Amino acid sequence: MLPTLRSILVVDDSLYQRRHTASLCRDLGIASVHEAGDGEEALAVLDTLRPLPQVIVVDIEMRGMDGVELIEQLRIRNTLVDLVIASGRESAMIDSVVAIALDMGFNVLAGLEKPVTREALGHALDTYGVAARPRRGAGTEEEQGREQEQAPPIPPGMLEAALTQGQVHVEYQPKVDMNTGLVRGVEALARWRHPRLGDVPPARFIPLAEQYGLIQPLTFAVMEQALAQMASWNSRGLRLTLSINLSPLLLDWPGLVHDIMAVVHRFQVPTEQVSFEITESSLVDPGGHARGLLARLRLRGFGLSIDDYGTGFSSMQQLARIPFTELKIDRSFVHGAIKRKNLRVILKAAIDMAQQMGLVSTAEGIETEEDWQLLRELGCMVGQGYFIARPMAGSGIPGWLRQHRHRVDGLREGLGRPVRGARQAGDVVAP
C-alpha cells in the first residue's frame, strides 16, 4: 500500500459487505476508515470530516440515494476525491458507472465486482496517486480541445492568413511496434501557433478549415512540410513511415491523386512510406468516386488507414469495400480498458478482425504502462500515445529515438509476459 493513502470512506447499504470492505482496508494498512450506509449518510459524514477521505469506495445499488446520485452530488459539491466503484451487479453496469464518473472528472481507481477481495482492492488502492487525473490544461489533445469549445469563434480570414504566413506547422507522434518496442513510423499532426491567441487546438481550426473551404490548402501545407521532413530523414538513413490525415471533404476532389503524386515526386519520397488516415465516421456512405480515389491511392503504393475505428456506424462494410491496410482503434476504446470488460471485448474483436483481414492493428491513446501491456496481450501490432511519446517537432525525432533505444530493453524486461497472438519475426508491422 502506498504510504500517502491514509483515509478512506466505504459507502454500502449492506452492513455485512460494508464491514467486510472496511476490514480489508484496515488490513491493507489504512489508518482512518469511515463507513456510511447510503449516499445521504455519506454526504453527512463528509460534512464532518476534515481533511476529507482520499478515496471513497461506492456501492452502486443502495436504498435511498444510490451510488450514481452520490457521485453526481459529489461533483456538484466539487468533491473530486478518487473513487472505487464496487457492486454485485453485472460488469456492464459497473463499467457504465465507471464511465459516468470519469466523464464527470473523477479519477476512478477501479470497478470491482462484489464480494470485494483483498487482492483486487489492494491492487486498486495501490494505484492511488499514480493514476491521478491530469492537471487542467495538460490532458490529451481531445481534452484540451473540449476546454476551448466555449472560446470565441475564429474568423476564417485569420486561418487563411495563418496559412499564407506560415503559422501552421507540423508535429510528429511516433508509432511503435507493440512486440519489439521499435519505432515504425510517425503521424503528422497540424499545429497552429498564433502570435496573439497562442496555440490554437486542432479541434478549433480543422472544422473551421472544412467549413470555409480551407481544408485543401491546410492539408497540402501539412503534407509538404511532412514530406520535406521525410526526405531529410531519408537522406540521413532514418527510414520511417508517415501517416497523414485526409479530410473526407477532399475525397470528392477529382484532381486529388494527381496533386498528391506531384508533391510526393517533388520530395522524392517513396509512396510506400506514406499512409493516409481517413476517419471512419466520414465513410458512412462514400460515393463511387471517393471509393475509386482511395483505390487509386492504394494502387500507387500508399497505405490507407481507417482512423478512429469504432466511432462510426458502417465499419465492417467499409473494410470490405475499400482497400485499407491499417485499422486504427480509437482512443476511447484503449485508455482505461484494463478496468472495463466491455472495452476489452471490443478491443479484442477489433484486433482479431484486423489480423484475419491482414490489416495492421494500431491502437491510439496509450497513456499508461497498463494500456501498453493489455494491448500487447491482445495481440495489437502498433501503438501510439503519450505513454510512448507526445507529438514533437521533426527536429526532435532523432534525439527522441536515441533516448527511446535505451527504453526499449526496459520495456521488454518490464513487460515481458507472454504475448497472446504475437506475430512471427518478419511479419509486416506497419503499412
C-alpha positions as CSV (number, residue, x, y, z in Angstrom):
1,M,0.0,0.0,0.0
2,L,1.2,3.5,-0.9
3,P,2.1,5.4,2.3
4,T,0.3,8.5,1.0
5,L,-3.1,6.8,1.4
6,R,-4.3,7.3,5.0
7,S,-8.0,7.7,4.9
8,I,-11.0,6.1,3.1
9,L,-14.8,6.1,3.2
10,V,-16.8,2.9,2.4
11,V,-20.4,3.5,1.3
12,D,-22.6,0.4,1.1
13,D,-26.1,-0.3,2.4
14,S,-25.3,-3.9,3.2
15,L,-23.9,-4.0,6.7
16,Y,-22.0,-7.2,6.1
17,Q,-20.4,-6.1,2.8
18,R,-19.6,-2.6,4.2
19,R,-17.8,-4.1,7.3
20,H,-16.1,-6.7,5.1
21,T,-14.7,-3.9,2.8
22,A,-13.8,-1.7,5.8
23,S,-11.9,-4.6,7.4
24,L,-9.9,-5.2,4.2
25,C,-9.0,-1.5,4.2
26,R,-7.6,-1.8,7.7
27,D,-5.7,-5.0,6.8
28,L,-4.2,-3.1,3.9
29,G,-2.8,-0.5,6.3
30,I,-5.2,2.4,6.0
31,A,-5.3,4.2,9.4
32,S,-8.6,6.0,9.1
33,V,-11.6,4.0,7.7
34,H,-15.1,5.6,7.8
35,E,-18.4,4.0,6.9
36,A,-21.8,5.1,5.5
37,G,-24.9,3.1,4.8
38,D,-26.1,5.1,1.7
39,G,-25.5,8.3,-0.3
40,E,-27.2,10.7,2.1
41,E,-25.3,9.3,5.1
42,A,-22.1,9.5,3.1
43,L,-22.6,13.2,2.4
44,A,-23.4,13.8,6.1
45,V,-20.2,12.0,7.1
46,L,-18.2,14.1,4.6
47,D,-19.6,17.3,6.1
48,T,-17.9,16.3,9.5
49,L,-14.5,15.2,8.2
50,R,-11.6,17.5,7.7
51,P,-9.5,16.6,5.8
52,L,-11.7,14.7,3.5
53,P,-11.1,11.0,2.9
54,Q,-8.7,10.5,0.0
55,V,-10.7,7.6,-1.5
56,I,-14.4,6.7,-1.4
57,V,-15.5,3.1,-2.1
58,V,-19.0,3.4,-3.6
59,D,-21.7,0.8,-4.0
60,I,-23.9,1.3,-7.0
61,E,-27.3,-0.1,-5.9
62,M,-28.4,1.3,-2.5
63,R,-31.7,2.2,-0.8
64,G,-32.3,5.9,-0.7
65,M,-29.5,7.8,-2.5
66,D,-27.8,5.3,-4.8
67,G,-24.2,5.3,-5.9
68,V,-24.8,7.2,-9.2
69,E,-26.7,10.0,-7.4
70,L,-24.0,10.2,-4.8
71,I,-21.3,10.7,-7.4
72,E,-23.4,13.4,-9.0
73,Q,-23.8,15.1,-5.6
74,L,-20.0,14.9,-5.1
75,R,-19.5,16.5,-8.5
76,I,-21.9,19.3,-7.6
77,R,-20.1,19.9,-4.4
78,N,-16.7,19.8,-6.3
79,T,-15.6,17.0,-4.0
80,L,-13.5,15.2,-6.6
81,V,-11.9,12.5,-4.5
82,D,-10.7,9.3,-6.0
83,L,-13.3,6.6,-6.3
84,V,-13.5,2.8,-6.3
85,I,-16.8,1.5,-7.7
86,A,-17.9,-1.7,-6.2
87,S,-21.1,-3.6,-6.9
88,G,-22.8,-7.0,-7.1
89,R,-24.4,-6.0,-10.4
90,E,-23.2,-7.2,-13.8
91,S,-19.8,-6.0,-15.2
92,A,-21.6,-3.9,-17.9
93,M,-23.4,-1.9,-15.2
94,I,-20.1,-1.4,-13.3
95,D,-18.3,-0.3,-16.4
96,S,-21.2,2.1,-17.2
97,V,-20.9,3.8,-13.8
98,V,-17.1,4.0,-14.1
99,A,-17.6,5.8,-17.4
100,I,-20.1,8.2,-15.9
101,A,-17.7,9.0,-13.1
102,L,-14.8,9.5,-15.5
103,D,-16.9,11.8,-17.6
104,M,-17.7,13.9,-14.5
105,G,-13.9,14.4,-13.9
106,F,-13.3,11.8,-11.2
107,N,-10.3,9.6,-11.0
108,V,-11.6,6.0,-10.8
109,L,-9.1,3.6,-9.4
110,A,-11.2,0.5,-10.3
111,G,-14.6,-1.0,-10.9
112,L,-14.8,-4.1,-8.7
113,E,-17.4,-6.9,-8.5
114,K,-18.6,-7.9,-5.0
115,P,-17.7,-9.6,-2.8
116,V,-14.6,-7.4,-2.9
117,T,-11.3,-9.4,-2.4
118,R,-8.2,-8.3,-0.6
119,E,-6.1,-8.7,-3.7
120,A,-8.5,-6.7,-6.0
121,L,-8.9,-3.9,-3.5
122,G,-5.2,-3.8,-2.8
123,H,-4.4,-3.6,-6.5
124,A,-6.9,-0.8,-6.9
125,L,-5.7,1.3,-4.0
126,D,-2.0,0.7,-5.0
127,T,-2.8,3.0,-8.0
128,Y,-3.7,5.9,-5.7
129,G,-1.5,8.8,-6.6
130,V,-0.2,7.0,-9.7
131,A,-3.3,7.2,-11.9
132,A,-4.1,10.8,-10.9
133,R,-6.2,12.9,-13.4
134,P,-4.1,15.3,-15.4
135,R,-4.0,18.9,-14.2
136,R,-6.3,21.2,-16.1
137,G,-4.8,22.2,-19.5
138,A,-2.3,19.3,-19.5
139,G,-4.6,16.5,-20.7
140,T,-4.9,14.8,-24.1
141,E,-5.3,16.8,-27.3
142,E,-9.0,15.8,-27.2
143,E,-9.5,17.1,-23.6
144,Q,-7.7,20.4,-24.5
145,G,-10.0,20.8,-27.4
146,R,-13.1,20.4,-25.3
147,E,-11.8,23.0,-22.9
148,Q,-11.9,25.6,-25.7
149,E,-15.3,24.7,-27.1
150,Q,-16.8,27.9,-25.5
151,A,-13.9,30.1,-26.8
152,P,-14.9,32.9,-29.2
153,P,-15.2,31.8,-32.8
154,I,-12.1,32.4,-35.0
155,P,-12.7,34.4,-38.2
156,P,-11.9,32.3,-41.3
157,G,-9.7,35.1,-42.6
158,M,-7.4,34.6,-39.6
159,L,-6.8,31.0,-40.5
160,E,-6.3,31.9,-44.2
161,A,-3.7,34.5,-43.1
162,A,-2.0,31.8,-40.9
163,L,-1.6,29.5,-43.9
164,T,0.0,32.2,-46.1
165,Q,2.2,33.5,-43.2
166,G,3.5,30.0,-42.2
167,Q,1.9,30.0,-38.8
168,V,0.7,26.4,-39.2
169,H,3.5,23.8,-38.6
170,V,3.7,20.1,-38.2
171,E,4.5,17.9,-35.1
172,Y,5.1,14.2,-35.3
173,Q,3.9,11.5,-32.9
174,P,5.8,8.2,-33.0
175,K,4.1,4.8,-33.7
176,V,5.8,1.9,-32.1
177,D,5.8,-1.9,-32.7
178,M,4.0,-3.4,-29.7
179,N,6.1,-6.6,-29.7
180,T,9.6,-5.2,-30.1
181,G,9.2,-1.6,-28.9
182,L,10.9,-0.4,-32.1
183,V,9.7,2.7,-33.8
184,R,7.9,2.1,-37.1
185,G,6.6,5.5,-38.1
186,V,5.1,8.8,-37.2
187,E,1.8,10.6,-37.6
188,A,1.9,14.2,-38.9
189,L,-0.3,16.5,-36.8
190,A,-1.2,20.0,-37.7
191,R,-0.4,22.7,-35.2
192,W,-1.3,26.4,-35.3
193,R,0.6,28.9,-33.1
194,H,-1.0,32.4,-33.4
195,P,1.0,35.4,-32.3
196,R,-1.9,36.7,-30.2
197,L,-4.1,33.6,-29.5
198,G,-1.1,31.3,-28.8
199,D,-1.6,27.6,-29.5
200,V,-4.9,27.0,-31.2
201,P,-6.0,23.4,-30.8
202,P,-6.9,21.3,-34.0
203,A,-10.4,20.8,-32.6
204,R,-11.0,24.5,-33.3
205,F,-9.2,25.2,-36.6
206,I,-9.8,22.0,-38.6
207,P,-13.6,22.3,-38.5
208,L,-13.1,25.9,-39.4
209,A,-11.0,24.9,-42.4
210,E,-13.6,22.4,-43.5
211,Q,-16.4,24.8,-43.2
212,Y,-14.8,27.7,-45.2
213,G,-13.0,25.8,-48.0
214,L,-9.6,26.0,-46.4
215,I,-9.0,22.3,-45.9
216,Q,-7.2,21.8,-49.2
217,P,-4.5,24.4,-48.6
218,L,-4.3,23.2,-44.9
219,T,-3.8,19.6,-45.9
220,F,-1.2,20.4,-48.5
221,A,0.7,22.7,-46.2
222,V,0.9,19.8,-43.7
223,M,1.8,17.4,-46.5
224,E,4.6,19.5,-47.9
225,Q,6.2,20.1,-44.5
226,A,5.9,16.5,-43.6
227,L,7.3,15.2,-46.9
228,A,10.2,17.6,-46.7
229,Q,11.0,16.3,-43.2
230,M,10.7,12.7,-44.5
231,A,13.1,13.5,-47.3
232,S,15.6,14.9,-44.8
233,W,15.3,11.9,-42.6
234,N,15.7,9.5,-45.6
235,S,18.9,11.3,-46.7
236,R,20.3,10.6,-43.2
237,G,19.3,6.9,-43.3
238,L,16.3,7.3,-41.0
239,R,13.5,5.4,-42.7
240,L,10.1,5.8,-41.1
241,T,6.5,5.6,-42.3
242,L,4.5,8.8,-42.4
243,S,0.7,9.0,-41.6
244,I,-1.2,12.0,-42.9
245,N,-4.9,12.7,-42.1
246,L,-7.1,13.2,-45.1
247,S,-10.3,15.1,-44.7
248,P,-13.4,13.4,-46.1
249,L,-14.2,16.7,-48.0
250,L,-11.2,16.0,-50.2
251,L,-12.4,12.6,-51.3
252,D,-14.7,14.2,-54.0
253,W,-11.9,16.3,-55.4
254,P,-11.1,14.9,-58.9
255,G,-7.5,16.1,-59.0
256,L,-6.5,14.9,-55.6
257,V,-4.5,11.9,-56.6
258,H,-2.6,13.8,-59.3
259,D,-1.8,16.7,-56.9
260,I,-0.6,14.3,-54.1
261,M,1.6,12.4,-56.6
262,A,3.1,15.7,-57.7
263,V,4.1,16.7,-54.1
264,V,5.5,13.2,-53.4
265,H,7.6,13.2,-56.6
266,R,8.9,16.7,-55.8
267,F,10.3,15.5,-52.5
268,Q,11.3,12.0,-53.9
269,V,9.6,10.1,-51.0
270,P,8.6,6.6,-51.9
271,T,4.8,6.2,-51.8
272,E,5.3,3.0,-49.7
273,Q,6.4,5.3,-46.8
274,V,3.2,7.3,-46.8
275,S,-0.2,6.3,-45.4
276,F,-3.4,8.4,-45.4
277,E,-5.7,8.2,-42.4
278,I,-9.5,8.5,-43.2
279,T,-11.9,8.9,-40.3
280,E,-14.4,6.1,-40.1
281,S,-17.3,8.3,-39.4
282,S,-16.7,10.1,-42.7
283,L,-17.2,6.9,-44.6
284,V,-20.8,6.2,-43.7
285,D,-21.8,6.3,-47.4
286,P,-18.9,7.2,-49.6
287,G,-19.8,7.7,-53.3
288,G,-18.2,5.7,-56.1
289,H,-15.8,8.5,-56.9
290,A,-14.5,8.6,-53.3
291,R,-14.0,4.8,-53.3
292,G,-12.3,5.0,-56.6
293,L,-10.0,7.7,-55.4
294,L,-8.9,5.7,-52.4
295,A,-8.4,2.6,-54.6
296,R,-6.2,4.7,-56.9
297,L,-4.1,5.9,-54.0
298,R,-3.6,2.3,-52.9
299,L,-2.7,1.2,-56.4
300,R,0.1,3.8,-56.3
301,G,1.6,2.3,-53.2
302,F,0.1,4.5,-50.4
303,G,-1.2,2.9,-47.3
304,L,-4.8,3.5,-46.2
305,S,-5.8,3.6,-42.6
306,I,-9.4,3.7,-41.3
307,D,-9.0,6.1,-38.4
308,D,-10.9,6.3,-35.1
309,Y,-12.3,2.8,-35.6
310,G,-15.3,2.0,-33.5
311,T,-16.8,5.6,-33.6
312,G,-18.8,5.2,-36.8
313,F,-21.7,3.0,-37.9
314,S,-20.6,1.2,-41.0
315,S,-17.1,-0.1,-40.2
316,M,-17.3,-3.7,-41.5
317,Q,-19.0,-2.6,-44.7
318,Q,-16.2,-0.1,-45.4
319,L,-13.5,-2.5,-44.6
320,A,-14.9,-4.8,-47.2
321,R,-15.4,-2.1,-49.9
322,I,-12.2,-0.1,-49.5
323,P,-8.6,-1.5,-49.7
324,F,-7.4,-0.4,-46.3
325,T,-4.0,-1.5,-45.0
326,E,-4.4,-0.4,-41.3
327,L,-7.2,-0.4,-38.7
328,K,-6.6,2.3,-36.2
329,I,-8.6,1.8,-33.0
330,D,-10.0,4.9,-31.4
331,R,-8.5,6.1,-28.1
332,S,-11.9,5.9,-26.4
333,F,-11.6,2.1,-26.5
334,V,-8.0,2.0,-25.4
335,H,-7.2,4.1,-22.4
336,G,-8.7,2.5,-19.2
337,A,-9.8,-0.7,-20.9
338,I,-7.8,-2.7,-18.3
339,K,-10.5,-1.7,-15.8
340,R,-13.5,-2.2,-18.1
341,K,-14.5,-5.6,-19.5
342,N,-16.7,-4.2,-22.3
343,L,-13.9,-2.1,-23.7
344,R,-11.6,-5.2,-23.6
345,V,-14.1,-7.2,-25.6
346,I,-14.3,-4.5,-28.3
347,L,-10.6,-4.2,-28.4
348,K,-10.0,-7.9,-28.8
349,A,-12.7,-8.2,-31.5
350,A,-11.2,-5.3,-33.5
351,I,-7.6,-6.7,-33.2
352,D,-8.7,-10.2,-34.1
353,M,-10.7,-8.9,-37.1
354,A,-7.7,-6.9,-38.3
355,Q,-5.5,-10.0,-38.0
356,Q,-7.9,-12.1,-40.0
357,M,-8.2,-9.5,-42.7
358,G,-4.4,-9.0,-43.0
359,L,-4.5,-5.4,-41.7
360,V,-2.2,-3.7,-39.3
361,S,-3.9,-3.1,-36.0
362,T,-2.9,0.2,-34.4
363,A,-4.1,1.5,-31.0
364,E,-4.0,5.2,-30.3
365,G,-4.4,6.8,-26.9
366,I,-2.0,4.5,-25.0
367,E,-1.3,6.6,-21.9
368,T,-0.1,4.1,-19.2
369,E,2.0,1.0,-18.9
370,E,-1.2,-0.9,-18.2
371,D,-2.6,0.2,-21.5
372,W,0.6,-0.9,-23.2
373,Q,0.6,-4.3,-21.6
374,L,-3.0,-5.0,-22.3
375,L,-2.7,-4.2,-26.0
376,R,0.4,-6.4,-26.2
377,E,-1.5,-9.3,-24.6
378,L,-4.4,-8.8,-27.0
379,G,-2.0,-9.0,-30.0
380,C,-2.1,-5.4,-31.2
381,M,0.7,-4.7,-33.6
382,V,1.4,-0.9,-33.4
383,G,0.8,1.5,-30.6
384,Q,0.6,5.3,-30.3
385,G,0.0,7.6,-27.4
386,Y,1.5,9.7,-24.6
387,F,3.0,6.6,-22.8
388,I,5.2,6.3,-25.9
389,A,5.7,9.9,-26.8
390,R,3.9,13.2,-27.1
391,P,3.9,14.9,-30.5
392,M,7.1,16.8,-31.2
393,A,8.9,18.9,-33.8
394,G,10.6,17.0,-36.6
395,S,14.0,18.2,-35.3
396,G,13.3,16.4,-32.0
397,I,12.7,13.0,-33.5
398,P,16.4,11.9,-33.9
399,G,17.1,12.8,-30.3
400,W,14.0,11.1,-29.0
401,L,14.9,8.0,-31.0
402,R,18.3,7.8,-29.2
403,Q,16.6,8.1,-25.9
404,H,13.9,5.5,-26.9
405,R,16.6,2.9,-27.8
406,H,17.6,2.9,-24.1
407,R,14.0,2.5,-23.1
408,V,13.3,-0.5,-25.5
409,D,15.2,-3.0,-23.3
410,G,13.4,-1.7,-20.2
411,L,10.0,-2.2,-21.9
412,R,10.9,-5.7,-22.9
413,E,12.1,-6.6,-19.4
414,G,9.3,-4.8,-17.5
415,L,6.5,-6.1,-19.9
416,G,8.0,-9.5,-20.6
417,R,4.9,-11.6,-20.0
418,P,4.0,-13.9,-23.0
419,V,2.0,-12.0,-25.6
420,R,-1.0,-13.8,-26.9
421,G,-1.4,-13.6,-30.7
422,A,2.2,-12.4,-31.1
423,R,3.4,-12.1,-34.7
424,Q,6.4,-14.0,-36.1
425,A,9.6,-12.2,-37.0
426,G,9.4,-10.8,-40.4
427,D,5.7,-10.1,-40.5
428,V,4.5,-6.7,-41.6
429,V,4.2,-4.3,-38.7
430,A,3.3,-1.1,-40.5
431,P,1.9,-0.1,-43.9
